[in-house]
Amino acid sequence: MQQEILNRIATFSQNMNLSEETLSTLRKEFPKVHFTYCSDDDIIDASPLRKFEDFNIYLVDGNDHCLKFTANLDEATGVVLAEVHTDEND
């Protein structure tokens, strides 16, 4: 994955409310990238590549028939956009 593509994904996602519709648009814009949308609480033992107020970005490597998180852009085949939920009671 190229840094420019990741930057465009991040910028677009920041400007939109993260949703399935956002991912649908991203999938059309970047058809070779696999996108996943989940809650950041669902991700265990991985550090986000980029952190934002409302979501984090993780990279996924699916080159060896098994998905795994990666921080290496050259290995990345997909992007996880993980929504950050804040507890109003904090």
Secondary structure, DSSP 8 states (H G I E B T S, - for coil): --HHHHHHHHHHHHHS--SHHHHHHHHHH-TTSEEEEEEGGG--S---SEE-SSEEEEEEE-TTSS-EEES-TTT--EEEEEE----TT-
